[in-house]
Amino acid sequence: MNWTENEIRWGEKVSQLTGGAHFIINTADNGHGPLLNPHPVKQGNEDLCNPPGRGAGPPTTTSTGHSAVDAFMWVHVPGMSSGKCNGGTPPGTFWLARALTEARNANARLGPHYPSRPY
């Protein structure tokens, strides 16, 4: 639940440290980036447990536009619960309501400064 562009930057840093290793990015729930907490010192930087309003990110493709990024992939099924928080089902189980929300909010943009690309 990060912006895809942030994952690309991180992966490129790791790639430089590992002799140019290639990588893939899980974009299954990157469509709206992270849900930042209002009090990061007390709550952590972002809500990682079924944050509301998220969406599926860029669909699986090998056309990433980045030489070290071999693919954007949905590594897990959209709708997979992170745990019993925010109304969720047990961790790792399919949650239909979340899947429908992620489908409704699906967006292929790479970050907040890119144009919206709903699909």
Biopython code that builds the backbone (N, CA, C, O; Angstrom):
import numpy as np
from Bio.PDB.StructureBuilder import StructureBuilder

atoms = [
    (1, "MET", "N", (0.822, -1.170, 0.000)),
    (1, "MET", "CA", (0.000, 0.000, 0.000)),
    (1, "MET", "C", (0.870, 1.239, 0.000)),
    (1, "MET", "O", (0.748, 2.129, 0.842)),
    (2, "ASN", "N", (1.748, 1.253, -0.979)),
    (2, "ASN", "CA", (2.631, 2.388, -1.148)),
    (2, "ASN", "C", (2.408, 2.897, -2.558)),
    (2, "ASN", "O", (1.758, 2.227, -3.360)),
    (3, "TRP", "N", (2.926, 4.053, -2.869)),
    (3, "TRP", "CA", (2.902, 4.479, -4.252)),
    (3, "TRP", "C", (3.918, 3.651, -5.021)),
    (3, "TRP", "O", (5.005, 3.373, -4.516)),
    (4, "THR", "N", (3.576, 3.263, -6.217)),
    (4, "THR", "CA", (4.474, 2.459, -7.046)),
    (4, "THR", "C", (5.780, 3.204, -7.289)),
    (4, "THR", "O", (6.844, 2.584, -7.296)),
    (5, "GLU", "N", (5.726, 4.519, -7.487)),
    (5, "GLU", "CA", (6.955, 5.280, -7.724)),
    (5, "GLU", "C", (7.913, 5.180, -6.535)),
    (5, "GLU", "O", (9.128, 5.164, -6.732)),
    (6, "ASN", "N", (7.397, 5.114, -5.316)),
    (6, "ASN", "CA", (8.261, 4.957, -4.140)),
    (6, "ASN", "C", (8.925, 3.593, -4.135)),
    (6, "ASN", "O", (10.093, 3.466, -3.769)),
    (7, "GLU", "N", (8.181, 2.570, -4.542)),
    (7, "GLU", "CA", (8.744, 1.219, -4.615)),
    (7, "GLU", "C", (9.819, 1.142, -5.698)),
    (7, "GLU", "O", (10.826, 0.455, -5.527)),
    (8, "ILE", "N", (9.607, 1.843, -6.806)),
    (8, "ILE", "CA", (10.609, 1.876, -7.879)),
    (8, "ILE", "C", (11.895, 2.512, -7.355)),
    (8, "ILE", "O", (12.981, 1.965, -7.548)),
    (9, "ARG", "N", (11.777, 3.659, -6.697)),
    (9, "ARG", "CA", (12.979, 4.335, -6.164)),
    (9, "ARG", "C", (13.739, 3.441, -5.191)),
    (9, "ARG", "O", (14.965, 3.347, -5.257)),
    (10, "TRP", "N", (13.009, 2.783, -4.283)),
    (10, "TRP", "CA", (13.653, 1.902, -3.309)),
    (10, "TRP", "C", (14.342, 0.744, -4.034)),
    (10, "TRP", "O", (15.497, 0.429, -3.746)),
    (11, "GLY", "N", (13.642, 0.119, -4.962)),
    (11, "GLY", "CA", (14.209, -1.001, -5.710)),
    (11, "GLY", "C", (15.449, -0.604, -6.485)),
    (11, "GLY", "O", (16.406, -1.375, -6.559)),
    (12, "GLU", "N", (15.447, 0.594, -7.066)),
    (12, "GLU", "CA", (16.620, 1.055, -7.810)),
    (12, "GLU", "C", (17.819, 1.260, -6.890)),
    (12, "GLU", "O", (18.955, 0.998, -7.287)),
    (13, "LYS", "N", (17.579, 1.725, -5.669)),
    (13, "LYS", "CA", (18.681, 1.857, -4.697)),
    (13, "LYS", "C", (19.262, 0.488, -4.358)),
    (13, "LYS", "O", (20.480, 0.319, -4.328)),
    (14, "VAL", "N", (18.397, -0.483, -4.105)),
    (14, "VAL", "CA", (18.857, -1.844, -3.800)),
    (14, "VAL", "C", (19.574, -2.427, -5.017)),
    (14, "VAL", "O", (20.600, -3.092, -4.871)),
    (15, "SER", "N", (19.046, -2.183, -6.205)),
    (15, "SER", "CA", (19.663, -2.680, -7.435)),
    (15, "SER", "C", (21.092, -2.156, -7.586)),
    (15, "SER", "O", (21.995, -2.907, -7.956)),
    (16, "GLN", "N", (21.292, -0.880, -7.303)),
    (16, "GLN", "CA", (22.633, -0.301, -7.392)),
    (16, "GLN", "C", (23.595, -0.956, -6.412)),
    (16, "GLN", "O", (24.778, -1.114, -6.714)),
    (17, "LEU", "N", (23.097, -1.336, -5.245)),
    (17, "LEU", "CA", (23.942, -1.964, -4.224)),
    (17, "LEU", "C", (24.202, -3.439, -4.498)),
    (17, "LEU", "O", (25.068, -4.046, -3.869)),
    (18, "THR", "N", (23.455, -4.016, -5.436)),
    (18, "THR", "CA", (23.582, -5.453, -5.719)),
    (18, "THR", "C", (24.025, -5.713, -7.152)),
    (18, "THR", "O", (23.691, -6.743, -7.737)),
    (19, "GLY", "N", (24.773, -4.780, -7.708)),
    (19, "GLY", "CA", (25.329, -4.995, -9.036)),
    (19, "GLY", "C", (24.311, -4.945, -10.163)),
    (19, "GLY", "O", (24.513, -5.568, -11.205)),
    (20, "GLY", "N", (23.233, -4.222, -9.975)),
    (20, "GLY", "CA", (22.240, -4.068, -11.035)),
    (20, "GLY", "C", (21.164, -5.133, -11.068)),
    (20, "GLY", "O", (20.553, -5.370, -12.110)),
    (21, "ALA", "N", (20.927, -5.785, -9.925)),
    (21, "ALA", "CA", (19.881, -6.820, -9.872)),
    (21, "ALA", "C", (18.530, -6.242, -10.292)),
    (21, "ALA", "O", (18.196, -5.101, -9.972)),
    (22, "HIS", "N", (17.771, -7.050, -11.008)),
    (22, "HIS", "CA", (16.429, -6.655, -11.432)),
    (22, "HIS", "C", (15.419, -7.054, -10.369)),
    (22, "HIS", "O", (15.714, -7.879, -9.505)),
    (23, "PHE", "N", (14.230, -6.468, -10.431)),
    (23, "PHE", "CA", (13.214, -6.741, -9.417)),
    (23, "PHE", "C", (11.825, -6.551, -10.001)),
    (23, "PHE", "O", (11.656, -5.983, -11.080)),
    (24, "ILE", "N", (10.828, -7.040, -9.259)),
    (24, "ILE", "CA", (9.426, -6.814, -9.596)),
    (24, "ILE", "C", (8.788, -6.016, -8.462)),
    (24, "ILE", "O", (9.320, -5.967, -7.353)),
    (25, "ILE", "N", (7.660, -5.399, -8.745)),
    (25, "ILE", "CA", (6.942, -4.627, -7.731)),
    (25, "ILE", "C", (5.524, -5.154, -7.630)),
    (25, "ILE", "O", (4.823, -5.282, -8.633)),
    (26, "ASN", "N", (5.108, -5.459, -6.405)),
    (26, "ASN", "CA", (3.732, -5.871, -6.154)),
    (26, "ASN", "C", (2.858, -4.622, -6.181)),
    (26, "ASN", "O", (2.997, -3.741, -5.333)),
    (27, "THR", "N", (1.958, -4.552, -7.156)),
    (27, "THR", "CA", (1.086, -3.386, -7.301)),
    (27, "THR", "C", (-0.375, -3.721, -6.992)),
    (27, "THR", "O", (-1.273, -2.961, -7.355)),
    (28, "ALA", "N", (-0.617, -4.842, -6.330)),
    (28, "ALA", "CA", (-1.994, -5.294, -6.085)),
    (28, "ALA", "C", (-2.833, -4.267, -5.344)),
    (28, "ALA", "O", (-4.046, -4.204, -5.545)),
    (29, "ASP", "N", (-2.214, -3.467, -4.496)),
    (29, "ASP", "CA", (-3.003, -2.478, -3.750)),
    (29, "ASP", "C", (-2.309, -1.116, -3.691)),
    (29, "ASP", "O", (-2.357, -0.428, -2.671)),
    (30, "ASN", "N", (-1.665, -0.737, -4.794)),
    (30, "ASN", "CA", (-0.939, 0.537, -4.857)),
    (30, "ASN", "C", (-1.723, 1.659, -5.530)),
    (30, "ASN", "O", (-1.156, 2.724, -5.774)),
    (31, "GLY", "N", (-2.990, 1.462, -5.837)),
    (31, "GLY", "CA", (-3.744, 2.426, -6.627)),
    (31, "GLY", "C", (-3.984, 3.780, -5.989)),
    (31, "GLY", "O", (-4.226, 4.756, -6.699)),
    (32, "HIS", "N", (-3.924, 3.865, -4.678)),
    (32, "HIS", "CA", (-4.140, 5.148, -4.011)),
    (32, "HIS", "C", (-3.050, 5.451, -2.998)),
    (32, "HIS", "O", (-3.204, 6.353, -2.174)),
    (33, "GLY", "N", (-1.952, 4.709, -3.048)),
    (33, "GLY", "CA", (-0.847, 4.974, -2.141)),
    (33, "GLY", "C", (-1.189, 4.679, -0.692)),
    (33, "GLY", "O", (-2.227, 4.084, -0.403)),
    (34, "PRO", "N", (-0.318, 5.094, 0.220)),
    (34, "PRO", "CA", (-0.524, 4.791, 1.636)),
    (34, "PRO", "C", (-1.564, 5.700, 2.277)),
    (34, "PRO", "O", (-1.811, 6.811, 1.809)),
    (35, "LEU", "N", (-2.159, 5.218, 3.339)),
    (35, "LEU", "CA", (-3.024, 6.049, 4.173)),
    (35, "LEU", "C", (-2.159, 6.521, 5.334)),
    (35, "LEU", "O", (-1.855, 5.754, 6.247)),
    (36, "LEU", "N", (-1.768, 7.784, 5.291)),
    (36, "LEU", "CA", (-0.874, 8.328, 6.310)),
    (36, "LEU", "C", (-1.651, 8.628, 7.584)),
    (36, "LEU", "O", (-2.765, 9.150, 7.540)),
    (37, "ASN", "N", (-1.051, 8.293, 8.710)),
    (37, "ASN", "CA", (-1.688, 8.533, 10.003)),
    (37, "ASN", "C", (-1.538, 9.996, 10.409)),
    (37, "ASN", "O", (-0.520, 10.617, 10.103)),
    (38, "PRO", "N", (-2.541, 10.559, 11.098)),
    (38, "PRO", "CA", (-2.455, 11.960, 11.510)),
    (38, "PRO", "C", (-1.404, 12.209, 12.590)),
    (38, "PRO", "O", (-0.918, 13.331, 12.729)),
    (39, "HIS", "N", (-1.049, 11.181, 13.351)),
    (39, "HIS", "CA", (-0.064, 11.327, 14.426)),
    (39, "HIS", "C", (1.020, 10.257, 14.258)),
    (39, "HIS", "O", (1.017, 9.266, 14.989)),
    (40, "PRO", "N", (1.959, 10.440, 13.297)),
    (40, "PRO", "CA", (2.934, 9.394, 12.999)),
    (40, "PRO", "C", (3.822, 8.995, 14.167)),
    (40, "PRO", "O", (4.265, 7.848, 14.230)),
    (41, "VAL", "N", (4.095, 9.907, 15.095)),
    (41, "VAL", "CA", (4.945, 9.563, 16.238)),
    (41, "VAL", "C", (4.253, 8.515, 17.103)),
    (41, "VAL", "O", (4.902, 7.594, 17.599)),
    (42, "LYS", "N", (2.944, 8.647, 17.287)),
    (42, "LYS", "CA", (2.191, 7.714, 18.122)),
    (42, "LYS", "C", (1.682, 6.508, 17.344)),
    (42, "LYS", "O", (1.593, 5.409, 17.893)),
    (43, "GLN", "N", (1.345, 6.701, 16.068)),
    (43, "GLN", "CA", (0.657, 5.662, 15.304)),
    (43, "GLN", "C", (1.495, 5.017, 14.211)),
    (43, "GLN", "O", (1.031, 4.075, 13.569)),
    (44, "GLY", "N", (2.697, 5.486, 13.981)),
    (44, "GLY", "CA", (3.476, 5.009, 12.841)),
    (44, "GLY", "C", (3.154, 5.864, 11.621)),
    (44, "GLY", "O", (2.177, 6.612, 11.615)),
    (45, "ASN", "N", (3.975, 5.745, 10.600)),
    (45, "ASN", "CA", (3.824, 6.598, 9.424)),
    (45, "ASN", "C", (2.535, 6.363, 8.660)),
    (45, "ASN", "O", (1.913, 7.311, 8.182)),
    (46, "GLU", "N", (2.127, 5.093, 8.542)),
    (46, "GLU", "CA", (0.953, 4.800, 7.732)),
    (46, "GLU", "C", (0.168, 3.638, 8.309)),
    (46, "GLU", "O", (0.691, 2.833, 9.080)),
    (47, "ASP", "N", (-1.089, 3.565, 7.924)),
    (47, "ASP", "CA", (-1.978, 2.490, 8.355)),
    (47, "ASP", "C", (-1.800, 1.324, 7.392)),
    (47, "ASP", "O", (-2.150, 1.435, 6.217)),
    (48, "LEU", "N", (-1.268, 0.221, 7.870)),
    (48, "LEU", "CA", (-0.998, -0.939, 7.023)),
    (48, "LEU", "C", (-2.031, -2.048, 7.167)),
    (48, "LEU", "O", (-1.979, -3.028, 6.423)),
    (49, "CYS", "N", (-2.956, -1.925, 8.092)),
    (49, "CYS", "CA", (-3.917, -3.003, 8.330)),
    (49, "CYS", "C", (-5.288, -2.630, 7.763)),
    (49, "CYS", "O", (-6.095, -1.972, 8.420)),
    (50, "ASN", "N", (-5.528, -3.065, 6.535)),
    (50, "ASN", "CA", (-6.793, -2.816, 5.839)),
    (50, "ASN", "C", (-7.176, -1.336, 5.820)),
    (50, "ASN", "O", (-8.299, -0.989, 6.187)),
    (51, "PRO", "N", (-6.263, -0.461, 5.399)),
    (51, "PRO", "CA", (-6.625, 0.949, 5.376)),
    (51, "PRO", "C", (-7.784, 1.189, 4.411)),
    (51, "PRO", "O", (-7.793, 0.642, 3.308)),
    (52, "PRO", "N", (-8.751, 1.995, 4.812)),
    (52, "PRO", "CA", (-9.907, 2.240, 3.949)),
    (52, "PRO", "C", (-9.551, 3.082, 2.726)),
    (52, "PRO", "O", (-8.574, 3.831, 2.735)),
    (53, "GLY", "N", (-10.350, 2.949, 1.690)),
    (53, "GLY", "CA", (-10.214, 3.797, 0.513)),
    (53, "GLY", "C", (-9.089, 3.445, -0.429)),
    (53, "GLY", "O", (-8.815, 4.206, -1.358)),
    (54, "ARG", "N", (-8.431, 2.330, -0.230)),
    (54, "ARG", "CA", (-7.322, 1.958, -1.112)),
    (54, "ARG", "C", (-7.879, 1.319, -2.383)),
    (54, "ARG", "O", (-9.066, 1.001, -2.455)),
    (55, "GLY", "N", (-7.018, 1.133, -3.384)),
    (55, "GLY", "CA", (-7.444, 0.540, -4.640)),
    (55, "GLY", "C", (-6.348, -0.290, -5.267)),
    (55, "GLY", "O", (-5.171, -0.141, -4.940)),
    (56, "ALA", "N", (-6.746, -1.170, -6.174)),
    (56, "ALA", "CA", (-5.766, -1.950, -6.934)),
    (56, "ALA", "C", (-4.903, -0.981, -7.736)),
    (56, "ALA", "O", (-5.381, 0.052, -8.207)),
    (57, "GLY", "N", (-3.630, -1.325, -7.885)),
    (57, "GLY", "CA", (-2.697, -0.470, -8.607)),
    (57, "GLY", "C", (-2.502, -0.923, -10.037)),
    (57, "GLY", "O", (-3.341, -1.638, -10.585)),
    (58, "PRO", "N", (-1.393, -0.510, -10.649)),
    (58, "PRO", "CA", (-1.157, -0.871, -12.041)),
    (58, "PRO", "C", (-1.287, -2.379, -12.256)),
    (58, "PRO", "O", (-0.760, -3.168, -11.471)),
    (59, "PRO", "N", (-1.989, -2.779, -13.320)),
    (59, "PRO", "CA", (-2.145, -4.212, -13.578)),
    (59, "PRO", "C", (-0.818, -4.856, -13.960)),
    (59, "PRO", "O", (0.142, -4.170, -14.312)),
    (60, "THR", "N", (-0.780, -6.165, -13.885)),
    (60, "THR", "CA", (0.424, -6.922, -14.209)),
    (60, "THR", "C", (0.888, -6.611, -15.630)),
    (60, "THR", "O", (0.113, -6.679, -16.585)),
    (61, "THR", "N", (2.176, -6.268, -15.745)),
    (61, "THR", "CA", (2.769, -5.964, -17.046)),
    (61, "THR", "C", (4.286, -6.069, -16.947)),
    (61, "THR", "O", (4.859, -5.927, -15.867)),
    (62, "THR", "N", (4.925, -6.317, -18.076)),
    (62, "THR", "CA", (6.387, -6.250, -18.134)),
    (62, "THR", "C", (6.838, -4.942, -18.789)),
    (62, "THR", "O", (8.038, -4.692, -18.903)),
    (63, "SER", "N", (5.904, -4.120, -19.213)),
    (63, "SER", "CA", (6.210, -2.808, -19.804)),
    (63, "SER", "C", (6.173, -1.755, -18.696)),
    (63, "SER", "O", (5.171, -1.065, -18.509)),
    (64, "THR", "N", (7.282, -1.648, -17.968)),
    (64, "THR", "CA", (7.312, -0.771, -16.798)),
    (64, "THR", "C", (7.933, 0.593, -17.077)),
    (64, "THR", "O", (7.686, 1.549, -16.343)),
    (65, "GLY", "N", (8.734, 0.688, -18.130)),
    (65, "GLY", "CA", (9.420, 1.939, -18.408)),
    (65, "GLY", "C", (10.651, 2.167, -17.547)),
    (65, "GLY", "O", (11.238, 3.249, -17.576)),
    (66, "HIS", "N", (11.048, 1.158, -16.782)),
    (66, "HIS", "CA", (12.220, 1.255, -15.901)),
    (66, "HIS", "C", (13.091, 0.027, -16.142)),
    (66, "HIS", "O", (12.620, -1.104, -16.015)),
    (67, "SER", "N", (14.351, 0.243, -16.488)),
    (67, "SER", "CA", (15.211, -0.859, -16.929)),
    (67, "SER", "C", (15.410, -1.957, -15.892)),
    (67, "SER", "O", (15.524, -3.125, -16.263)),
    (68, "ALA", "N", (15.456, -1.627, -14.619)),
    (68, "ALA", "CA", (15.682, -2.658, -13.595)),
    (68, "ALA", "C", (14.383, -3.303, -13.110)),
    (68, "ALA", "O", (14.420, -4.325, -12.424)),
    (69, "VAL", "N", (13.239, -2.717, -13.460)),
    (69, "VAL", "CA", (11.945, -3.260, -13.024)),
    (69, "VAL", "C", (11.443, -4.214, -14.098)),
    (69, "VAL", "O", (10.991, -3.786, -15.160)),
    (70, "ASP", "N", (11.527, -5.510, -13.814)),
    (70, "ASP", "CA", (11.100, -6.508, -14.795)),
    (70, "ASP", "C", (9.589, -6.575, -14.945)),
    (70, "ASP", "O", (9.093, -6.913, -16.020)),
    (71, "ALA", "N", (8.850, -6.262, -13.892)),
    (71, "ALA", "CA", (7.390, -6.339, -13.992)),
    (71, "ALA", "C", (6.720, -5.626, -12.832)),
    (71, "ALA", "O", (7.273, -5.505, -11.739)),
    (72, "PHE", "N", (5.521, -5.162, -13.106)),
    (72, "PHE", "CA", (4.561, -4.822, -12.065)),
    (72, "PHE", "C", (3.660, -6.045, -11.985)),
    (72, "PHE", "O", (3.184, -6.525, -13.014)),
    (73, "MET", "N", (3.421, -6.550, -10.800)),
    (73, "MET", "CA", (2.609, -7.768, -10.653)),
    (73, "MET", "C", (1.657, -7.650, -9.482)),
    (73, "MET", "O", (1.967, -7.023, -8.468)),
    (74, "TRP", "N", (0.516, -8.249, -9.633)),
    (74, "TRP", "CA", (-0.379, -8.435, -8.498)),
    (74, "TRP", "C", (0.052, -9.739, -7.850)),
    (74, "TRP", "O", (-0.396, -10.811, -8.257)),
    (75, "VAL", "N", (0.907, -9.664, -6.855)),
    (75, "VAL", "CA", (1.485, -10.841, -6.205)),
    (75, "VAL", "C", (0.453, -11.557, -5.343)),
    (75, "VAL", "O", (0.571, -12.758, -5.098)),
    (76, "HIS", "N", (-0.539, -10.837, -4.893)),
    (76, "HIS", "CA", (-1.643, -11.465, -4.162)),
    (76, "HIS", "C", (-2.951, -10.985, -4.773)),
    (76, "HIS", "O", (-2.969, -10.006, -5.520)),
    (77, "VAL", "N", (-4.009, -11.649, -4.469)),
    (77, "VAL", "CA", (-5.323, -11.299, -4.991)),
    (77, "VAL", "C", (-5.817, -10.026, -4.310)),
    (77, "VAL", "O", (-5.804, -9.956, -3.081)),
    (78, "PRO", "N", (-6.251, -9.019, -5.065)),
    (78, "PRO", "CA", (-6.879, -7.878, -4.406)),
    (78, "PRO", "C", (-8.042, -8.366, -3.538)),
    (78, "PRO", "O", (-8.813, -9.236, -3.944)),
    (79, "GLY", "N", (-8.151, -7.800, -2.359)),
    (79, "GLY", "CA", (-9.185, -8.237, -1.422)),
    (79, "GLY", "C", (-8.639, -9.110, -0.306)),
    (79, "GLY", "O", (-9.401, -9.601, 0.528)),
    (80, "MET", "N", (-7.328, -9.308, -0.283)),
    (80, "MET", "CA", (-6.713, -10.103, 0.774)),
    (80, "MET", "C", (-6.635, -9.260, 2.047)),
    (80, "MET", "O", (-6.111, -8.146, 2.031)),
    (81, "SER", "N", (-7.155, -9.792, 3.134)),
    (81, "SER", "CA", (-7.198, -9.060, 4.396)),
    (81, "SER", "C", (-5.837, -9.042, 5.084)),
    (81, "SER", "O", (-5.090, -10.019, 5.040)),
    (82, "SER", "N", (-5.531, -7.915, 5.718)),
    (82, "SER", "CA", (-4.309, -7.791, 6.519)),
    (82, "SER", "C", (-4.537, -8.158, 7.973)),
    (82, "SER", "O", (-3.578, -8.243, 8.741)),
    (83, "GLY", "N", (-5.771, -8.377, 8.366)),
    (83, "GLY", "CA", (-6.066, -8.732, 9.751)),
    (83, "GLY", "C", (-7.429, -8.222, 10.180)),
    (83, "GLY", "O", (-8.151, -7.585, 9.413)),
    (84, "LYS", "N", (-7.757, -8.519, 11.420)),
    (84, "LYS", "CA", (-9.072, -8.145, 11.954)),
    (84, "LYS", "C", (-9.080, -6.697, 12.437)),
    (84, "LYS", "O", (-9.382, -6.430, 13.600)),
    (85, "CYS", "N", (-8.758, -5.793, 11.573)),
    (85, "CYS", "CA", (-8.794, -4.374, 11.891)),
    (85, "CYS", "C", (-9.567, -3.672, 10.786)),
    (85, "CYS", "O", (-9.648, -4.169, 9.663)),
    (86, "ASN", "N", (-10.123, -2.538, 11.102)),
    (86, "ASN", "CA", (-10.935, -1.801, 10.136)),
    (86, "ASN", "C", (-12.020, -2.674, 9.515)),
    (86, "ASN", "O", (-12.334, -2.540, 8.333)),
    (87, "GLY", "N", (-12.591, -3.574, 10.324)),
    (87, "GLY", "CA", (-13.681, -4.428, 9.858)),
    (87, "GLY", "C", (-13.248, -5.653, 9.088)),
    (87, "GLY", "O", (-14.082, -6.333, 8.488)),
    (88, "GLY", "N", (-11.943, -5.951, 9.091)),
    (88, "GLY", "CA", (-11.402, -7.028, 8.275)),
    (88, "GLY", "C", (-11.677, -8.432, 8.764)),
    (88, "GLY", "O", (-12.074, -8.657, 9.907)),
    (89, "THR", "N", (-11.452, -9.370, 7.855)),
    (89, "THR", "CA", (-11.505, -10.794, 8.158)),
    (89, "THR", "C", (-10.127, -11.217, 8.665)),
    (89, "THR", "O", (-9.209, -10.397, 8.659)),
    (90, "PRO", "N", (-9.946, -12.469, 9.106)),
    (90, "PRO", "CA", (-8.622, -12.887, 9.584)),
    (90, "PRO", "C", (-7.534, -12.652, 8.526)),
    (90, "PRO", "O", (-7.818, -12.667, 7.328)),
    (91, "PRO", "N", (-6.302, -12.436, 8.968)),
    (91, "PRO", "CA", (-5.208, -12.162, 8.039)),
    (91, "PRO", "C", (-5.071, -13.250, 6.985)),
    (91, "PRO", "O", (-5.196, -14.440, 7.274)),
    (92, "GLY", "N", (-4.809, -12.813, 5.748)),
    (92, "GLY", "CA", (-4.559, -13.744, 4.659)),
    (92, "GLY", "C", (-5.802, -14.357, 4.047)),
    (92, "GLY", "O", (-5.695, -15.204, 3.160)),
    (93, "THR", "N", (-6.982, -13.948, 4.499)),
    (93, "THR", "CA", (-8.214, -14.489, 3.923)),
    (93, "THR", "C", (-8.810, -13.485, 2.946)),
    (93, "THR", "O", (-8.593, -12.278, 3.053)),
    (94, "PHE", "N", (-9.561, -14.013, 1.998)),
    (94, "PHE", "CA", (-10.224, -13.154, 1.024)),
    (94, "PHE", "C", (-11.392, -12.444, 1.688)),
    (94, "PHE", "O", (-12.165, -13.059, 2.423)),
    (95, "TRP", "N", (-11.518, -11.160, 1.429)),
    (95, "TRP", "CA", (-12.556, -10.328, 2.020)),
    (95, "TRP", "C", (-13.274, -9.623, 0.874)),
    (95, "TRP", "O", (-12.749, -8.674, 0.292)),
    (96, "LEU", "N", (-14.467, -10.091, 0.558)),
    (96, "LEU", "CA", (-15.210, -9.604, -0.600)),
    (96, "LEU", "C", (-15.414, -8.089, -0.565)),
    (96, "LEU", "O", (-15.213, -7.426, -1.582)),
    (97, "ALA", "N", (-15.804, -7.534, 0.566)),
    (97, "ALA", "CA", (-16.043, -6.087, 0.643)),
    (97, "ALA", "C", (-14.780, -5.301, 0.286)),
    (97, "ALA", "O", (-14.851, -4.285, -0.405)),
    (98, "ARG", "N", (-13.635, -5.773, 0.755)),
    (98, "ARG", "CA", (-12.372, -5.095, 0.432)),
    (98, "ARG", "C", (-12.048, -5.243, -1.053)),
    (98, "ARG", "O", (-11.599, -4.289, -1.689)),
    (99, "ALA", "N", (-12.271, -6.423, -1.603)),
    (99, "ALA", "CA", (-12.015, -6.646, -3.029)),
    (99, "ALA", "C", (-12.859, -5.703, -3.883)),
    (99, "ALA", "O", (-12.369, -5.132, -4.857)),
    (100, "LEU", "N", (-14.119, -5.545, -3.514)),
    (100, "LEU", "CA", (-14.996, -4.648, -4.269)),
    (100, "LEU", "C", (-14.535, -3.197, -4.154)),
    (100, "LEU", "O", (-14.580, -2.451, -5.132)),
    (101, "THR", "N", (-14.094, -2.797, -2.968)),
    (101, "THR", "CA", (-13.565, -1.440, -2.785)),
    (101, "THR", "C", (-12.309, -1.244, -3.618)),
    (101, "THR", "O", (-12.160, -0.217, -4.282)),
    (102, "GLU", "N", (-11.399, -2.221, -3.592)),
    (102, "GLU", "CA", (-10.157, -2.103, -4.361)),
    (102, "GLU", "C", (-10.441, -2.076, -5.856)),
    (102, "GLU", "O", (-9.740, -1.392, -6.602)),
    (103, "ALA", "N", (-11.451, -2.805, -6.306)),
    (103, "ALA", "CA", (-11.829, -2.774, -7.723)),
    (103, "ALA", "C", (-12.435, -1.413, -8.084)),
    (103, "ALA", "O", (-12.094, -0.834, -9.116)),
    (104, "ARG", "N", (-13.316, -0.914, -7.248)),
    (104, "ARG", "CA", (-13.948, 0.392, -7.477)),
    (104, "ARG", "C", (-12.911, 1.516, -7.512)),
    (104, "ARG", "O", (-13.049, 2.470, -8.278)),
    (105, "ASN", "N", (-11.886, 1.402, -6.690)),
    (105, "ASN", "CA", (-10.862, 2.445, -6.579)),
    (105, "ASN", "C", (-9.603, 2.151, -7.385)),
    (105, "ASN", "O", (-8.589, 2.828, -7.214)),
    (106, "ALA", "N", (-9.652, 1.159, -8.256)),
    (106, "ALA", "CA", (-8.468, 0.779, -9.042)),
    (106, "ALA", "C", (-7.948, 1.978, -9.833)),
    (106, "ALA", "O", (-8.722, 2.735, -10.419)),
    (107, "ASN", "N", (-6.623, 2.136, -9.840)),
    (107, "ASN", "CA", (-6.008, 3.250, -10.529)),
    (107, "ASN", "C", (-4.579, 2.872, -10.887)),
    (107, "ASN", "O", (-3.824, 2.404, -10.035)),
    (108, "ALA", "N", (-4.210, 3.074, -12.139)),
    (108, "ALA", "CA", (-2.888, 2.667, -12.613)),
    (108, "ALA", "C", (-1.829, 3.756, -12.485)),
    (108, "ALA", "O", (-0.714, 3.587, -12.977)),
    (109, "ARG", "N", (-2.156, 4.870, -11.833)),
    (109, "ARG", "CA", (-1.134, 5.912, -11.714)),
    (109, "ARG", "C", (-0.017, 5.429, -10.787)),
    (109, "ARG", "O", (-0.233, 4.602, -9.901)),
    (110, "LEU", "N", (1.178, 5.968, -11.015)),
    (110, "LEU", "CA", (2.350, 5.516, -10.271)),
    (110, "LEU", "C", (2.579, 6.279, -8.975)),
    (110, "LEU", "O", (3.311, 5.808, -8.105)),
    (111, "GLY", "N", (1.971, 7.439, -8.833)),
    (111, "GLY", "CA", (2.177, 8.230, -7.631)),
    (111, "GLY", "C", (1.245, 9.420, -7.596)),
    (111, "GLY", "O", (0.481, 9.645, -8.535)),
    (112, "PRO", "N", (1.302, 10.193, -6.506)),
    (112, "PRO", "CA", (0.359, 11.293, -6.331)),
    (112, "PRO", "C", (0.536, 12.427, -7.335)),
    (112, "PRO", "O", (-0.382, 13.225, -7.523)),
    (113, "HIS", "N", (1.683, 12.515, -7.974)),
    (113, "HIS", "CA", (1.935, 13.600, -8.920)),
    (113, "HIS", "C", (1.703, 13.170, -10.361)),
    (113, "HIS", "O", (1.975, 13.930, -11.290)),
    (114, "TYR", "N", (1.201, 11.954, -10.550)),
    (114, "TYR", "CA", (0.865, 11.451, -11.879)),
    (114, "TYR", "C", (-0.631, 11.643, -12.106)),
    (114, "TYR", "O", (-1.399, 11.699, -11.146)),
    (115, "PRO", "N", (-1.055, 11.745, -13.374)),
    (115, "PRO", "CA", (-2.493, 11.871, -13.618)),
    (115, "PRO", "C", (-3.234, 10.600, -13.208)),
    (115, "PRO", "O", (-2.698, 9.495, -13.291)),
    (116, "SER", "N", (-4.461, 10.780, -12.770)),
    (116, "SER", "CA", (-5.298, 9.644, -12.393)),
    (116, "SER", "C", (-5.564, 8.789, -13.627)),
    (116, "SER", "O", (-5.846, 9.314, -14.704)),
    (117, "ARG", "N", (-5.471, 7.465, -13.464)),
    (117, "ARG", "CA", (-5.713, 6.536, -14.569)),
    (117, "ARG", "C", (-6.616, 5.406, -14.095)),
    (117, "ARG", "O", (-6.173, 4.259, -14.023)),
    (118, "PRO", "N", (-7.882, 5.705, -13.769)),
    (118, "PRO", "CA", (-8.785, 4.634, -13.335)),
    (118, "PRO", "C", (-9.008, 3.639, -14.464)),
    (118, "PRO", "O", (-8.896, 3.982, -15.641)),
    (119, "TYR", "N", (-9.322, 2.414, -14.096)),
    (119, "TYR", "CA", (-9.631, 1.402, -15.118)),
    (119, "TYR", "C", (-10.701, 0.482, -14.622)),
    (119, "TYR", "O", (-11.103, -0.438, -15.333)),
]
sb = StructureBuilder()
sb.init_structure("model")
sb.init_model(0)
sb.init_chain("A")
sb.init_seg("    ")
for serial, (resi, resn, name, xyz) in enumerate(atoms, 1):
    if name == "N":
        sb.init_residue(resn, " ", resi, " ")
    sb.init_atom(name, np.array(xyz, "f"), 0.0, 1.0, " ", f" {name:<3s}", serial, name[0])
structure = sb.get_structure()
